[in-house]
Every structure is written in structure tokens, then in C-alpha cells.
Amino acid sequence: MGDARLWAFEQNYHADHMNAAIHCSPVKFSPLTFRLCDELFEAWPDDEDITSEMGEVRSHQGKYDLDMGR
């Protein structure tokens, strides 16, 4: 898949990792990153594996409160 949703997801994924590194804390994904991941997952072709980044974000779902101010 090569559309703007994937590029936006990848940008947010890496920004969340960068922010965690700046604060020397574990990564917590933003609500936007989760939403983009969900959108991609719903549209992902059945015959293709999701990306490792999507797998990581999905593994975080429900593990912490979302910061809606982000």
C-alpha cells in the first residue's frame, strides 16, 4: 500500500518514538497514530502482512490512557 495514510502513519509513528527518546521515557503512541493505524488496518489487503510498525502500534492498544491533548 502506498498512499498518504501510510505516509502520515509512518511520520506519526516515528515522531512518537522521537518524543519518547527526547523525554527518556517509553513510547506512548498518540491518538492520531492509533487512528491512522486503525484506518490502514481496515483497508489493508488480506493477502499482505501488516508492517512491523503497525504491529507495534496495535500491540499498544488499550495499554494506557490516551493523551487527547496531543
Beta strands, then each sheet from edge to edge (+ up, - down):
end
